[in-house]
Amino acid sequence: MLQGITRIRDRLRYALNMRRAMRLVWRSSPGYTLSSIGLIIVQGILPLASLYLMKLIVDGVAAGITSPVGISESFRKIIILIVFSCLVALLAALCQSISEIMRETQGEIVTDHVSDMIHKKSVEIDLAYYDYPVFHDTLHLAQHEAPYRPTRIVKSATQLCQSSISLIAVGALLIHLNWMIAVALFVALIPGFIARLNFADRMHEWQLRRTKMERKSSYYHWMMIDGVPAKEMRLFGLGPLFINGYRLLRAQLRKEKLSISTRRTLFELITNSCGLLTLFGVFAFFTYETVSGRMTLGDMVMYYQAFQRAQGYLQEFLTHLSGLYEDNLFLSRFYEFIDLKPMIVAPAVPSEFPKPLREGILLNNVCFQYPTHHKPVLKNIDLKIAPGQVVALVGENGSGKTTLVKLLCRLYDPTNGSITVDGINLKQFDLQALRKNFSVIFQDYIHYDVTARENIWFGNIELDPHDERVARAAEHTGAAQAIQKLSKGYATPLGLRFDEGEELSIGEWQKVALARAFLRDAQFVILDEPTSSLDVRSEYEVFNSFHRLLHGKMGIIISHRFSTVRMADYIYVMSEGEISERGTHEGLVRQGGIYAGLFEMQAQNYVYAPTR
């Protein structure tokens, strides 16, 4: 028994511990919050005035029936009371309408504020977080609850305060008559409140257990509606398979959720029945008191309505209190996401990034292992890039080439070893200052569904979007030729996601991505498979542009095409996370090792073999 009371007390404390939620609401809309408080006070007091006026009207009617003054005089007084009652009702309706508008507006503002917080945190946290499935669960819950939980908190908090004020006013009236009535009121409704808290716990625990299943169903949904997998879905006939998988997952989730909801509804029916029995029991008591002459007819009407309203206010109060408890439970996932701290941070007093570079970049015994992997991806990497030097990374898929690039941009930190720029460890630089000096195009570059101009301008957003360098970058990579054929040129939206959008070929998209890299005024250029989707002529044209792009800069080229690799000053061959060979193209071919073997395999494809 004592343990049960302690649990209820802890839940109440948790429900009322809304400092973070209220701080969130206040910061997003302080003006609306103050206005809401004023309306809450007015709306809380008005019911008491309405009850008292109704008592006076009923007593006036009862007195007028037996009064020797005359019907007209008695009716005149009653009419005045009715007019006042009408004004109070109109004021209550006006306050309710204003309150609804303000609550809806404030809810939208708070929801947008919460979404903004999620967006900021999403771009702030480390890339490493995305390697953890548990992070995706937390992110899913935060995104799922964010659109409506803050709105519900605003609504529940305002209704809770309003119900509290009305309940105190009406409750004081009932206690003045008989304190036992107030006790009966609470006793009848408390079991329902406890049930709501229990079911809120169950629903929250169920939601946490089923997050992975929810995410999987969302993934199936995305596979069926997005344009990226659309081709394979049709070619391999995968549609029915994914539709059935989605249905099975949703059916399981629906079954479990409805089971909890059904039990909650049945329990609420029982507790609500107890409340109705209490209401009519109290009504019988008021009737007896009136017949006995201890209460006037107006008193009976007033007290009955007071008890009825008090029951409603208390039920609203407990409902919104349990709702706040439930909202706080679910918002704990949101706070868990917001409280994530970046592991890759800049020092309090960062070093200035060298410009121009004098010594270059040095990787000393660098090792790296992804958090969710069981073996290292990079092992004992020693690599140097001198100012003005272009190096190439060659190796089979999975050898660690792209991972090394991520370390250079400090998207991850090495597990062991160090990376220095002009003798200064990367960890000593401000992150933004460091990354501004890198221009990178990854092999999985982004197709931005914005205009062609913006697609290139994103490479250096410090420029004006209409700066002539945007068009010049497109000309260097051959993207200008494709853009000029579009209906609105550089103002044409790319992709088919939005109206008036036009699609490019894969090769044309790669030229646009290369133009983005050209535009960035960086000391270090990294091109990951920069010509993988280009035809022979485009590759030749872009190849010539590389010399202009990389002139006077340091660069890394990752490519399986040896026509691209040969432009590098120095080549590193990677195998299973280690550097197995190093040297110039000619030197590596003479060594007859891994590089020579890969080069020979590719060269054979270009050797003319006469037919027999």
C-alpha positions in Angstrom: 0.0 0.0 0.0 2.8 2.4 1.0 4.7 1.5 -2.1 1.7 2.2 -4.3 1.2 5.7 -2.7 4.9 6.4 -3.2 4.6 5.5 -6.9 1.6 7.8 -7.3 3.5 10.6 -5.5 6.5 10.1 -7.8 4.3 10.2 -10.9 2.6 13.4 -9.7 6.0 15.0 -9.1 7.2 13.9 -12.6 4.0 15.2 -14.2 4.3 18.6 -12.5 8.1 18.8 -13.1 7.6 20.7 -16.3 10.4 23.2 -16.0 12.0 22.2 -19.3 8.7 22.0 -21.1 7.5 25.3 -19.8 10.9 26.9 -20.5 10.6 25.6 -24.0 7.1 27.1 -24.4 8.2 30.4 -22.9 11.2 30.8 -25.1 9.3 30.1 -28.2 6.4 32.5 -27.5 6.6 34.7 -24.4 3.9 37.1 -25.5 1.4 34.4 -26.1 2.2 32.7 -22.8 1.5 35.9 -20.8 -1.7 36.5 -22.7 -2.8 32.9 -22.1 -2.2 33.3 -18.3 -4.5 36.3 -18.2 -7.2 34.5 -20.1 -6.9 31.5 -17.8 -7.6 33.6 -14.8 -10.7 35.2 -16.3 -12.0 31.9 -17.6 -11.5 30.3 -14.2 -13.5 32.9 -12.3 -16.4 33.3 -14.7 -18.1 29.9 -13.9 -18.5 31.0 -10.2 -20.2 34.3 -11.3 -22.5 32.3 -13.6 -23.5 29.9 -10.8 -24.2 32.7 -8.4 -26.4 34.6 -11.0 -28.3 31.4 -11.7 -29.0 31.0 -7.9 -30.3 34.6 -7.8 -32.5 34.0 -10.9 -34.1 30.8 -9.4 -34.6 32.4 -6.0 -36.1 35.5 -7.8 -38.5 33.2 -9.7 -39.5 31.3 -6.6 -40.0 34.6 -4.6 -41.9 36.2 -7.5 -44.5 33.4 -7.5 -45.6 34.2 -4.0 -44.7 37.9 -3.9 -47.5 40.5 -3.4 -45.5 43.1 -5.3 -46.7 42.0 -8.6 -45.4 40.0 -11.5 -44.0 43.0 -13.5 -41.8 44.2 -10.7 -40.5 40.7 -9.9 -39.9 40.0 -13.6 -38.0 43.3 -14.0 -35.5 42.2 -11.4 -35.2 38.8 -12.9 -34.6 40.2 -16.4 -31.7 42.3 -15.1 -30.2 39.1 -13.7 -30.8 37.3 -16.9 -29.1 40.1 -18.9 -26.0 39.9 -16.5 -26.0 36.1 -17.0 -26.1 36.6 -20.7 -23.2 39.0 -20.6 -21.2 36.6 -18.5 -21.9 33.8 -21.0 -21.0 36.0 -23.9 -17.7 37.0 -22.2 -17.0 33.3 -21.5 -17.6 32.5 -25.2 -15.4 35.4 -26.3 -12.6 34.3 -24.0 -13.0 30.7 -25.2 -12.7 31.7 -28.8 -9.7 33.9 -28.2 -8.2 31.2 -26.1 -8.7 28.6 -28.9 -7.0 30.9 -31.5 -4.1 31.7 -29.2 -3.6 28.1 -28.2 -3.6 26.9 -31.8 -1.2 29.7 -32.8 1.1 29.1 -29.9 1.0 25.4 -30.5 2.2 25.9 -34.1 4.9 28.3 -32.9 6.1 25.8 -30.3 6.0 22.9 -32.8 8.2 24.9 -35.2 10.5 25.8 -32.4 10.9 22.2 -31.5 11.5 21.2 -35.1 14.2 23.9 -35.3 15.8 22.5 -32.2 15.9 19.0 -33.8 17.3 20.4 -37.0 20.1 22.3 -35.2 21.0 19.3 -33.1 20.9 17.0 -36.2 23.6 19.1 -38.0 25.6 19.7 -34.9 26.2 16.2 -33.6 29.0 14.0 -34.9 28.6 11.8 -37.9 29.6 8.9 -35.6 26.1 9.0 -34.0 24.6 7.8 -37.2 26.5 4.6 -36.9 24.5 3.5 -33.9 21.0 1.9 -34.4 20.0 3.1 -30.9 20.6 6.7 -32.1 18.2 6.2 -35.0 15.6 4.9 -32.5 16.0 8.0 -30.4 15.9 10.3 -33.5 12.8 8.5 -34.7 11.0 9.0 -31.4 12.1 12.7 -31.2 10.8 13.3 -34.8 7.6 11.4 -34.2 6.7 13.1 -31.0 7.9 16.6 -31.9 5.0 17.7 -34.2 2.3 17.3 -31.6 3.6 16.8 -28.1 4.5 20.4 -27.5 1.1 21.5 -28.7 -0.5 19.0 -26.3 1.6 20.3 -23.5 0.5 23.9 -24.2 -3.1 22.8 -24.3 -2.9 20.6 -21.2 -1.0 23.2 -19.2 -3.5 26.0 -19.9 -6.5 23.7 -19.3 -4.9 22.4 -16.1 -4.5 26.0 -14.8 -8.0 27.0 -15.9 -9.6 23.9 -14.3 -7.6 24.5 -11.1 -8.9 28.0 -10.7 -12.5 27.0 -11.5 -12.2 24.0 -9.2 -10.9 26.0 -6.3 -13.7 28.6 -6.7 -16.5 26.0 -7.0 -14.9 23.6 -4.5 -14.9 26.4 -1.8 -18.6 26.8 -2.4 -19.2 23.1 -1.8 -17.0 22.9 1.2 -18.9 25.9 2.7 -22.1 23.7 2.4 -20.6 20.3 3.5 -17.0 19.2 3.4 -18.1 15.5 2.9 -19.4 16.5 -0.5 -15.9 17.5 -1.6 -14.5 14.3 -0.2 -17.0 12.2 -2.2 -16.1 14.2 -5.3 -12.4 13.3 -5.0 -12.9 9.7 -3.9 -15.1 9.0 -7.0 -12.6 10.3 -9.5 -9.2 9.3 -8.0 -9.3 5.6 -9.3 -9.7 6.8 -12.8 -6.7 9.1 -12.5 -4.5 6.3 -11.1 -5.6 4.1 -14.1 -4.6 6.8 -16.6 -1.2 7.0 -15.0 -0.8 3.3 -15.2 -1.9 3.1 -18.8 0.4 6.1 -19.7 3.3 4.0 -18.4 2.2 1.0 -20.4 1.9 2.9 -23.6 5.3 4.6 -23.1 7.0 1.2 -22.4 5.2 -0.3 -25.4 6.4 2.6 -27.6 10.0 2.1 -26.6 9.9 -1.6 -27.2 8.3 -1.2 -30.6 10.5 1.7 -31.9 12.6 -0.7 -34.1 9.4 -2.1 -35.6 8.0 1.4 -36.2 11.2 2.4 -38.0 11.2 -0.8 -40.1 7.6 -0.1 -41.2 8.6 3.5 -42.0 11.5 2.1 -44.1 9.1 -0.2 -46.0 6.8 2.8 -46.6 9.7 4.9 -47.9 10.8 2.1 -50.3 7.3 2.1 -51.9 6.8 5.8 -52.3 10.2 7.3 -53.0 11.7 7.7 -56.5 15.1 6.3 -55.6 14.1 2.7 -55.3 11.3 3.0 -57.8 13.1 1.4 -60.7 14.2 -1.8 -58.9 10.8 -2.1 -57.1 9.3 -2.4 -60.6 12.0 -4.4 -62.4 12.3 -7.0 -59.7 8.6 -7.0 -58.8 9.3 -6.1 -55.2 6.1 -4.1 -54.7 3.8 -6.9 -53.4 6.6 -8.1 -51.1 7.1 -4.8 -49.4 3.4 -4.0 -49.3 2.8 -7.3 -47.5 5.8 -6.7 -45.1 4.4 -3.3 -44.3 0.9 -4.7 -43.6 2.2 -7.4 -41.3 4.2 -4.9 -39.3 1.4 -2.4 -39.0 -1.1 -5.2 -38.1 1.1 -6.3 -35.3 1.6 -2.8 -34.0 -2.1 -2.0 -34.3 -3.1 -5.2 -32.5 -0.8 -4.5 -29.5 -1.8 -0.8 -29.3 -5.5 -1.5 -29.5 -5.2 -4.1 -26.7 -3.8 -1.4 -24.4 -6.4 1.1 -25.5 -9.3 -1.3 -25.0 -8.2 -2.2 -21.5 -7.9 1.5 -20.7 -11.3 2.3 -22.1 -13.0 -0.5 -20.1 -11.4 0.7 -16.9 -12.4 4.3 -17.6 -16.0 3.2 -18.2 -16.1 1.6 -14.7 -14.6 4.7 -13.0 -16.9 7.1 -15.0 -19.9 5.0 -13.8 -18.8 5.5 -10.2 -18.7 9.2 -10.9 -22.2 9.3 -12.2 -23.5 7.3 -9.3 -21.9 9.8 -6.9 -23.4 12.7 -8.9 -27.0 11.5 -8.6 -26.4 10.5 -4.9 -25.4 14.0 -4.1 -28.4 15.3 -6.2 -30.7 13.2 -4.0 -29.1 14.8 -0.9 -29.6 18.3 -2.3 -33.3 17.4 -3.0 -33.8 16.1 0.5 -32.3 19.3 2.0 -34.5 21.5 -0.2 -37.7 19.5 0.7 -36.7 19.7 4.4 -36.6 23.5 4.1 -32.9 23.8 4.9 -32.1 25.0 1.3 -33.9 27.2 -1.1 -34.8 26.1 -4.6 -32.1 28.5 -5.9 -29.6 26.9 -3.5 -30.4 23.4 -4.7 -29.9 24.5 -8.4 -26.7 26.3 -7.6 -25.2 23.6 -5.5 -26.2 20.8 -7.9 -24.7 22.7 -10.8 -21.7 23.5 -8.6 -21.1 19.8 -7.9 -21.7 18.9 -11.5 -19.2 21.5 -12.7 -16.7 20.7 -9.9 -16.9 17.0 -11.0 -16.2 18.1 -14.6 -13.4 20.5 -13.5 -11.8 17.8 -11.4 -12.1 15.3 -14.1 -10.5 17.8 -16.6 -7.8 18.6 -14.0 -6.9 14.9 -13.5 -7.1 14.2 -17.2 -4.8 17.0 -18.1 -2.5 16.1 -15.2 -2.2 12.5 -16.5 -1.8 13.9 -20.0 1.2 16.0 -18.9 2.6 12.9 -17.2 2.3 11.0 -20.5 3.7 13.9 -22.5 6.6 14.3 -20.2 7.4 10.5 -20.6 7.5 10.8 -24.3 9.3 14.1 -24.4 12.1 12.5 -22.4 13.1 10.9 -25.7 13.2 14.4 -27.2 15.3 15.7 -24.4 17.5 12.7 -24.7 18.2 13.6 -28.3 18.6 17.3 -27.5 21.1 16.6 -24.7 23.4 14.7 -27.0 26.8 16.3 -27.0 29.3 16.4 -29.9 32.4 14.3 -29.2 34.3 16.1 -31.9 34.7 19.7 -30.6 37.0 22.6 -31.1 39.3 23.8 -28.3 38.4 26.8 -26.2 41.3 28.7 -27.9 41.7 27.3 -31.4 44.8 27.7 -33.5 44.6 29.7 -36.7 44.5 27.5 -39.8 47.7 28.1 -41.8 47.3 30.0 -45.0 49.2 29.3 -47.2 50.3 25.9 -46.1 54.1 25.5 -45.8 54.7 21.9 -44.6 51.5 20.2 -45.7 49.5 17.4 -44.1 51.0 14.5 -42.2 49.3 11.3 -41.1 51.4 9.5 -38.4 50.5 6.0 -37.5 46.8 6.6 -37.9 44.3 3.9 -37.0 40.6 4.0 -37.0 37.7 1.7 -36.2 34.0 2.6 -36.6 32.1 2.4 -33.3 29.9 -0.5 -34.5 32.6 -2.5 -36.3 34.6 -5.3 -34.8 37.8 -4.7 -36.6 39.8 -1.6 -37.6 39.2 0.1 -41.0 42.6 1.9 -41.1 45.8 0.5 -39.6 49.0 2.3 -39.1 48.6 4.8 -41.9 51.7 7.0 -42.6 51.1 9.5 -45.4 52.3 12.9 -46.3 51.0 15.5 -48.8 53.2 18.4 -49.5 51.9 21.9 -50.5 50.9 21.9 -54.1 51.1 18.1 -54.3 48.3 15.9 -55.6 48.2 12.3 -54.4 45.9 9.5 -55.5 44.5 6.7 -53.3 44.0 3.4 -55.1 42.6 0.2 -53.8 39.7 -2.2 -53.9 36.3 -1.3 -52.4 36.4 -1.4 -48.6 40.1 -0.7 -48.3 39.5 2.5 -46.3 40.1 5.2 -48.8 36.9 7.2 -48.2 37.2 6.7 -44.4 40.7 8.3 -44.6 39.1 11.3 -46.3 36.5 11.6 -43.4 39.3 11.7 -40.9 41.1 14.5 -42.9 37.9 16.6 -42.7 37.5 15.7 -39.1 34.1 14.1 -39.5 35.7 11.4 -37.2 38.8 11.4 -35.0 41.5 8.7 -35.4 41.3 5.9 -32.8 45.1 6.1 -32.6 47.8 8.3 -34.2 47.6 11.9 -35.3 46.9 14.1 -38.3 48.7 17.4 -38.5 48.6 20.5 -40.7 51.9 22.3 -40.8 52.8 20.5 -37.5 49.5 21.5 -35.8 47.1 18.7 -34.8 43.7 18.9 -36.5 42.1 18.9 -33.0 43.6 22.3 -32.4 41.6 24.1 -35.1 38.1 25.5 -35.1 35.9 23.0 -37.0 34.4 25.5 -39.3 37.7 27.1 -40.1 39.2 23.7 -40.8 36.4 22.5 -43.1 36.3 25.8 -45.0 39.8 24.9 -46.3 38.6 21.6 -47.7 36.6 21.1 -50.9 35.2 17.6 -51.1 33.1 15.7 -53.5 32.2 12.3 -52.2 31.2 9.4 -54.4 27.7 9.5 -52.9 27.3 13.3 -53.5 23.9 14.9 -53.0 21.4 15.7 -55.7 19.9 18.8 -54.2 16.3 19.4 -55.4 16.9 23.1 -55.8 17.8 25.3 -58.8 20.9 24.5 -60.9 22.5 27.8 -59.6 21.9 26.9 -56.0 23.3 23.4 -56.6 26.6 24.9 -57.5 26.4 27.9 -55.1 26.1 25.5 -52.1 29.9 24.9 -52.6 30.6 28.4 -51.3 27.5 30.1 -49.7 29.6 33.1 -48.7 29.3 34.2 -52.3 26.3 35.9 -53.8 24.2 33.2 -55.6 24.5 35.3 -58.8 28.3 35.7 -58.6 29.9 35.1 -62.0 32.1 32.5 -60.4 29.1 30.2 -60.2 28.7 30.1 -64.0 32.5 29.9 -64.4 32.7 26.8 -62.2 29.9 25.2 -64.3 31.9 25.9 -67.5 35.1 24.3 -66.1 33.3 21.0 -65.5 31.1 21.0 -68.5 27.9 21.4 -66.4 27.1 24.7 -68.2 26.3 22.9 -71.4 23.6 20.8 -69.7 22.3 23.7 -67.7 21.9 25.9 -70.8 19.6 23.3 -72.3 17.2 23.6 -69.3 14.0 25.6 -69.8 15.0 28.3 -67.3 18.8 27.8 -67.4 20.4 28.3 -64.0 17.0 29.1 -62.5 15.6 25.7 -63.3 14.8 23.5 -60.3 16.7 20.2 -60.7 15.0 16.8 -59.9 11.3 15.9 -60.2 10.3 16.4 -56.6 8.8 19.8 -57.1 6.9 21.7 -59.8 8.8 22.7 -63.0 11.7 20.5 -62.0 13.8 18.9 -64.7 16.0 15.8 -64.3 19.6 15.5 -65.3 21.5 12.3 -66.3 23.8 10.8 -63.7 26.8 12.1 -65.6 25.3 15.6 -65.7 24.6 15.5 -62.0 28.3 14.6 -61.4 29.4 17.6 -63.5 27.2 19.8 -61.3 28.7 18.3 -58.1 32.2 18.9 -59.6 31.3 22.5 -60.2 30.3 22.8 -56.6 33.8 21.6 -55.7 35.4 24.1 -58.2 33.5 27.0 -56.6 34.9 26.5 -53.1 38.0 28.6 -52.4 39.8 25.9 -50.5 43.5 25.0 -50.0 42.8 21.3 -50.1 40.7 19.5 -52.7 39.4 15.9 -52.3 37.7 14.2 -55.3 36.2 10.8 -54.5 35.5 8.9 -57.8 35.2 12.3 -59.6 34.7 10.8 -63.1 32.9 7.5 -62.3 29.7 8.5 -64.2 31.2 10.5 -67.0 31.5 9.4 -70.6 34.9 9.3 -72.4 34.6 12.8 -73.9 33.3 14.4 -70.6 36.1 12.7 -68.7 38.7 14.1 -71.0 37.2 17.6 -70.7 36.9 17.4 -66.9 40.4 15.9 -66.7 41.8 19.0 -68.3 39.8 21.2 -65.9 41.4 19.3 -62.9 44.7 20.9 -63.7 43.1 24.4 -63.2 41.2 23.3 -60.1 44.2 21.8 -58.4 46.8 24.3 -59.6 48.7 25.5 -56.5 46.6 23.4 -54.2 46.9 20.2 -52.3 44.7 17.4 -53.4 43.6 13.8 -53.0 42.0 11.8 -55.9 40.3 8.6 -55.2 39.5 6.7 -58.3 39.3 3.3 -59.9 40.0 4.9 -63.3 43.7 4.9 -63.9 43.3 7.6 -66.5 42.4 9.9 -63.6 44.9 8.4 -61.2 47.8 9.1 -63.5 47.4 12.9 -63.1 48.5 12.6 -59.4 52.1 13.4 -58.4 52.2 10.5 -56.0 50.1 7.3 -55.5 49.2 5.4 -52.4 47.9 1.9 -52.8 45.6 0.7 -50.0 44.7 -2.9 -49.1 42.7 -4.0 -46.1 43.1 -0.7 -44.3 46.9 -0.4 -44.8 49.1 1.3 -47.3 50.7 -1.6 -49.2 52.5 0.4 -51.9 53.5 3.9 -52.7 55.2 5.7 -55.5 54.6 7.3 -59.0 52.6 5.6 -61.7 55.7 4.5 -63.6 57.5 3.3 -60.5 54.5 1.2 -59.3 54.0 -0.4 -62.7 57.7 -1.4 -62.7 57.3 -2.9 -59.2 54.8 -5.4 -60.5 52.7 -5.4 -57.3 49.0 -4.8 -56.6 48.9 -1.5 -58.5 50.5 -3.0 -61.6 48.0 -5.9 -61.5 45.0 -3.5 -61.2 46.4 -1.3 -64.0 47.0 -4.3 -66.3 43.4 -5.6 -65.7 42.0 -2.3 -66.7 44.3 -1.7 -69.6 43.3 -5.1 -71.1 39.8 -3.7 -71.6 41.2 -1.1 -74.0 43.4 -3.5 -76.0 41.9 -4.3 -79.4 41.4 -8.0 -79.9 40.7 -8.9 -83.5 38.0 -11.3 -84.3 38.8 -14.7 -85.7 
